[in-house]
């Protein structure tokens, strides 16, 4: 804004409006220049942030892949555990049957030896 207008000198309304418009234009221009300077200063920071985001995304992808592998391993271990349980039950049942048969044979042999 013109100094004469601020110091109390009288002027026409048209001059006053022109002075206001010029002041607004100057402010807008200064703001644009400041934004450009800030953008130039922030450019390396923005690039670093983009690089960090890219690295983070890569790490996330690697971790997701590892997570999938771990899930598959857990599923295989659960299947293996279930098979082992079934085999253990079968072995237990076989040992019980074996014990019963051997006990029956032992009792039969004792009876046969007593009867003879």
C-alpha positions as CSV (number, residue, x, y, z in Angstrom):
1,X,0.0,0.0,0.0
2,X,1.2,3.5,-0.7
3,X,2.8,5.3,2.2
4,X,0.9,8.5,1.4
5,X,-2.4,6.7,1.9
6,X,-1.4,5.3,5.2
7,X,-0.1,8.6,6.6
8,X,-3.5,10.2,6.4
9,X,-3.2,12.0,3.0
10,X,-6.5,12.2,1.2
11,X,-7.0,10.6,-2.2
12,X,-9.8,9.7,-4.4
13,X,-11.8,6.5,-3.9
14,X,-10.4,5.2,-7.2
15,X,-6.8,5.7,-6.1
16,X,-7.6,4.1,-2.8
17,X,-9.1,1.0,-4.5
18,X,-6.1,0.8,-7.0
19,X,-3.7,1.0,-4.0
20,X,-5.6,-1.8,-2.3
21,X,-5.6,-3.9,-5.4
22,X,-1.8,-3.4,-5.8
23,X,-1.2,-4.2,-2.2
24,X,-3.3,-7.4,-2.6
25,X,-1.3,-8.3,-5.8
26,X,1.9,-7.8,-4.0
27,X,0.8,-9.9,-1.1
28,X,-0.3,-12.7,-3.4
29,X,3.0,-12.5,-5.3
30,X,5.0,-12.6,-2.1
31,X,2.9,-15.6,-0.9
32,X,3.5,-17.4,-4.2
33,X,7.3,-16.7,-3.9
34,X,7.3,-17.9,-0.3
35,X,5.5,-21.1,-1.3
36,X,8.0,-21.7,-4.1
37,X,10.9,-21.2,-1.7
38,X,9.3,-23.6,0.8
39,X,8.6,-26.1,-2.0
40,X,12.3,-25.9,-3.1
41,X,13.5,-26.4,0.5
42,X,11.0,-29.2,1.1
43,X,11.8,-31.0,-2.1
44,X,14.7,-33.1,-0.7
45,X,12.7,-33.9,2.4
46,X,9.8,-35.0,0.3
47,X,12.1,-37.3,-1.8
48,X,13.5,-38.8,1.4
49,X,10.0,-39.4,2.7
50,X,9.0,-41.0,-0.6
51,X,12.1,-43.2,-0.4
52,X,11.2,-44.2,3.2
53,X,7.7,-45.0,2.2
54,X,9.0,-47.2,-0.7
55,X,11.3,-49.0,1.7
56,X,8.6,-49.5,4.2
57,X,6.3,-50.9,1.5
58,X,9.0,-53.3,0.5
59,X,9.5,-54.4,4.1
60,X,5.7,-54.8,4.5
61,X,5.6,-57.0,1.4
62,X,8.5,-59.1,2.6
63,X,6.9,-59.5,6.0
64,X,3.6,-60.5,4.4
65,X,5.3,-63.1,2.3
66,X,7.1,-64.5,5.4
67,X,3.8,-64.5,7.3
68,X,2.2,-66.6,4.5
69,X,5.1,-69.0,4.7
70,X,4.7,-69.2,8.5
71,X,1.0,-69.9,8.1
72,X,1.7,-72.7,5.7
73,X,4.3,-74.1,8.1
74,X,1.8,-74.0,11.0
75,X,-0.9,-75.7,8.9
76,X,1.6,-78.5,7.9
77,X,2.7,-78.9,11.6
78,X,-1.0,-79.1,12.7
79,X,-1.6,-81.8,10.0
80,X,1.5,-83.6,11.2
81,X,0.5,-83.4,14.8
82,X,-3.0,-84.8,14.0
83,X,-1.3,-87.7,12.1
84,X,1.0,-88.3,15.0
85,X,-2.0,-88.4,17.4
86,X,-3.8,-91.0,15.2
87,X,-0.7,-93.1,15.0
88,X,-0.2,-92.9,18.8
89,X,-3.8,-94.0,19.3
90,X,-3.4,-96.9,16.9
91,X,-0.1,-97.9,18.6
92,X,-1.8,-97.7,22.1
93,X,-4.7,-99.8,20.9
94,X,-2.3,-102.3,19.3
95,X,-0.3,-102.6,22.5
96,X,-3.5,-103.1,24.5
97,X,-4.6,-105.9,22.1
98,X,-1.2,-107.4,22.2
99,X,-1.2,-107.4,26.1
100,X,-4.6,-109.0,26.2
101,X,-3.6,-111.7,23.7
102,X,-0.4,-112.4,25.5
103,X,-2.2,-112.5,28.8
104,X,-4.8,-114.9,27.4
105,X,-2.0,-117.1,26.0
106,X,-0.2,-117.1,29.4
107,X,-3.4,-118.0,31.2
108,X,-4.1,-120.8,28.7
109,X,-0.6,-122.1,29.1
110,X,-0.9,-122.1,32.9
111,X,-4.3,-123.9,32.7
112,X,-2.8,-126.5,30.2
113,X,0.2,-127.1,32.5
114,X,-2.0,-127.5,35.5
115,X,-4.3,-129.9,33.7
116,X,-1.4,-132.1,32.4
